[in-house]
Amino acid sequence: TVDFLPEGALQKWVLTSRNVLELTDGSLILGVSMPNGIDYLWKSSNEGKTWGTTMLCNFEGVDPNRVNHPFFDGGVFWQPTNRDLLVLVSVNSDLFPVENHQTLVTDLNQSERLVVFRSEDLGRNWRKERELGSDYGGMYPGLIRLHGGRLLMTFTLMDFKQPLGLWAIIGRERPFGFDFDFQYDRLILSKETLEGQKINAGFGSTQHIGDNKFITSYSYQGIDKKTHLEIVKWILPVVSRRSMGF
């Protein structure tokens, strides 16, 4: 346990990355964020017993005064084989609009979308990577490494495209990162949210239980306006040559 919080934390809320990542050297990292672009990368070299908590992160070309949702909140860290650091995060749609799409100016986090940032200096400085391919409304990502260099990404679609709920997509791991094609082999894991409803509920967490079998938990808002929790066991279908070869 730690008793350190970022400066100003008593006056504001503090959020963390969705995962703690073990790096190739055995150390652990955790993202800790506050509003207005205050983002720390915590690191432990003794299996989490103690943490270095003072590394303040910089995101290239981003005005922290325009950031209304912390970058590391719900972000997923990943280390490719070249030992850079990647983080898959939900970001403001007005700061990072989808190319050739209308810019959305709103404070609602349902308008956020998924992008990837890369660090080549162990997490102090980050720059935005090329487009991942996601649209508005994608949040709460998860990444699972499969066999044969494949990856499984799960994310919650919160708004702007039906059906709302938990989705999954197959990708390919690369030496410098990963690729996903959002146009093919999109799996809908839950579609309990009523069509036309603008706000979905929480994210899902997926565990690989062997072979091509998975267990996913998720929440949704029902017709009674209450939040419901469910667990689904599912099998990854045979994917097309398109998604395996891009």
Secondary structure, 3 states (H helix, E strand, C coil): CCCCCCCCCCCCCCEECCCCEECCCCCEEEEEEECCCEEEEEEECCCCCCCEEEEECEECCCCHHHCCCCCCCCCEEECCCCCCEEEEEEECCCCCCCCCCCCCCCCCHHHCEEEEEEECCCCCEEEECCCCCCCCCEEEEEEEECHHHEEEEEEEECCCCCCCEEEEEEEEEECCEEEECCCCCEEECCCCCCCCCCCCCCCCEEEEEECCEEEEEEEEECCCCCEEEEEEEEECCCCCHHHHHC
